[in-house]
Amino acid sequence: MDYEHLIVEARGEALWVTMNRPHRLNALNRRLVEELRDLFTSLYWRHEVRVVVLRGAGGAFCAGLDLKERDNAAGGGPGQGLVRQRQISEIVIAMRRSPQPIVALVDGAAAGGGFALALASDVRIATPRLKMNAAFIRIGLSACDIGVSYFLPRMVGSSVAAELMLTGRFIGAERSLALGLVSAVVEPDRLEAEGEAMLADMLRATPLGLRLTKECLNHSIDAQGLEAAVAMEDRNQILCAQGEDFREGVAAFLEKRAPNYGR
């Protein structure tokens, strides 16, 4: 797909993805939804890409669904509505299925669908201008949308999740950091550098080790118990230990140098 509202830049083994509708605070129109879905569903097979950065152009991450776009208007009955709904929700499913860790650089508004995109990422780094909320409930819908009811209580607990979802209240940078909803808060002019530092640390892992760690984390969140999680961990360690990258990682550690991994 030729992207109109996404800027996609390869920087070595990292893919930097920028939602580029700054005049609308990067709100999700039909075209941007299609482009995000196309990008994230394709990542499963792109083994040359090891990590992904998701951000918004201008002073916002994503203000949610663009209510001024006629293509987003309700209509056509429940059947067509469900198709349109799944076209959006499929994005966050693809983000979690993607083997690459996704780092969201969240500056300014991350409301509604933008909130969901941030939550579906693996790591969130924010600026002091951060404003996130489950905006859906403020426009006559349920706050349970695009995976928010799954991600949010697992991150902040049921009480805070209920507060934010039942009220649509905004949560800012300070409280998000205190709750562990974001990993760091930096000034806007330091956001990209902080993202690059996070990627550099991730890329010190072997390609297989990085992919299997994300996969295991996803499964462990919903594991039936400790033994199920440990079984997944055991399987991952044995798989990782079979390859040349494990030997290279040990050698690089002992020789105090950067490792040179294959793919």
N, C-alpha and C positions, 0 to 999 in steps of 0.2 A: 504494500500500500504506500502511495505517496502521501506523506503527512503534511497537513495544512496547519494544524495547531500544536504539533509536537516538534521540538527540536531535539534530535537524537545525535549525540556526539560520542564517538568511541575514543577513549583515552587509554591506550594499552589494553588491559584486560577488563577495564571498567567501562560501563555504558552510562553516560550522563543524559538523563531524559528531562526536558523542560517543557511544562505545559505553557503554551505561548498564546494566551488571550489576555494580556495585561489590562486592556481597556475594559474588560468584563471581570476583572479579578480572577481570571482563569476559570471562570464558571464553565460547567460541563454542558455544552450543546451536543446535538446528536453526532456531529462530526468528530468532536474530541472524544466522546464515548467510544465510537468505533475505532479510533486510532489507538486509544489506550488498550482496548480489548485486543486489537490486532498485535500490538507490541508485546503485551505480557503473555498472551497465548503462544507466541512464537519463541519465547525465551527458553522454553523447556528443551529445545533441540539445539540451542546456540551455545555449544560447549566452550567456544572461544571467549564468551563473556562470563566472567567469574563473579562480578559484583555489579549492582545497579544503583544509581542515585536518581531519586525522583524529587523534583522541585518545581516551583512556579516562577514565571517571569514577573518582573516588577515587584511590588510590595505586598504580594499575597501568594499563598500556596494554591488554594482552590476554594472559591466561595460556594461550592455546591452546584446544584442543578441550575442552569440558566433559565429562569422562569419566563424570560421575555422572548425566548425562542419558540416559534409556533410549533416546531417539530416535537417539542417536549410537552405540549399541551395534552391533557387527558382527552380521551375519546376513543371510540371504536369498540367499546365493550370490554368485559373482563378478559377475554381471550387475547385480544391485541395488547391490552394493557399489561398482561403477564409476560408477553413476549418482550415488550419494551423494558419491563422491569428486569427480566433476566439478562437482557443485553448489557445492562449496567452492572448488576450484581456479579456477572461472570468475570468482571475485571478483578475483583478482590479474590475470587476463587483461584484465578490464574496467578495472581501475585503470591498466594500462599503455596501453590503447586510449583511455582518457579523455583528451580534449584539454586538460583543465585540469591544471596542476601540482598535485600533492598533497603537502602538508607534514605529516609525522607528528610530533606532539609526544609523545615517548615517556618516560613517567615510570614507574619500577618495572619490573615483569615484562613482557617481550615474548617469550613462549616458544611454540615450535611454530607454530601458525597465527598467533599474534600476531607472531612473528618474521617470518613471511612477509608479513604486512600492512605491517610497518615497511619491509621490503626492497622491496616493490612500490611504495612511495611514492617521490616524486622527491627529497625532502629530508627528513632526519631531524634533529630537535633533541631532545636528551635532558637528563635531570637526573642528578646523581651517584648516584641510586638505581637507575639502569638495570641490568637483568639480562636479557640475551637469550641464547637457545640454540635449537638444532635439537632440540627435546625428543622428536621422533618416535622417534628411535633408542633412547631410554631406556624405551620402552613396547612394545618388540617389533616396531617397524616400521622401514622404511628412513628415513634422514634426508633422502632426496630426495623432498620433498613440497611441494606448493603453490608451486612456482616457486623454492624455496630453492636447488636445485642449479643454476639458471640465474643468479639474481641474485648470490648470495654470491661465487662465484669471480671474477665480473666486477668486484666492488667491492674485494675484499681479496686477490685472487690465489689460485692453486690450492692452495698449501701451507697457508695459514691456513684456507681453506675446508675442506680435507680434515681438518685438525685438529678444527675445530669440529663438522663433520658426522659424523665417525667416532667421536667421543667423546661428543657431546652436552654438552660443557663450556659453562659460562656465560661470556659476555664482558661486561665491565662498561663503565662510561662512559669511564674513562681510556684503556683500550686501544682502544675503539671510536673515540674521537676521534683517537688516534695513527694508526690505520689508515685514517682517512677514511670510516669507516662512518657516522659522524654528523658534522654540520656544526658543532655547538656543544653545549656542556654548560653549563647554567645551573641555578640553584637552583629548586626547584619553584614558589616564589611568583613567579618571573620567566619561567616557561615560556610563559604566554599572551602576555605582552608581547613576548617574543622572536619568537613566531609572528606576531604582528601586524606587527612590524617587517619580517619576511621577506616577508609578503604585500604590504606597502606598496611595497617595492622591486620586487616582481614586477609590481605593477599600474602601475608607471611605463612598462612596455612597452605597445605597441599590442596590442589584442586578437588580431589576426592574427599579429603577431610572436611573442607568447607561445605561442600554440597551435602554430605551425610550429616553434618552437625545441624544444618537447618532442617533437614528432613526429620532427624530424631527429635529435635526440639518441638516441632509441630506435632509429632505423634505422642510425645511424652505429656504434652499439655492435656490431652484427652485419654491418656493411658488408663487402663482399668486398675492399675496399682503399681507398686514398686517393681514387682517381678516382670511385668510387661515392659516397663521402661528399661530395666536392666538388660532384658533379652535383646532389645533393640540396640542398646549401647554395646553389648558384647559382639553382636553381629557387625556393627560398624567398625569396631577396633580391629577385628580379624580381617575384614575387607581392606582396611587402610594399611595394615601391616604387610600385606602381600606384595605391594608394589615397590618400584624403585624410588618413588617419592619419599617413602618412609626412611629408607636408608640415606637418601640425600638430606632429609631434614635432620637426622641425627648427626650426620657428618658436618653439616653447616653449623649446627649448635656447638659441636665440639671444637670446630675450627674457627668459631667466632666470625662467621661471614654470612652474607645473605644466601639463602638457598636458591637453587636453580631447578625449578620443578618443570616437569613435562605437563601434558594436558591429559 
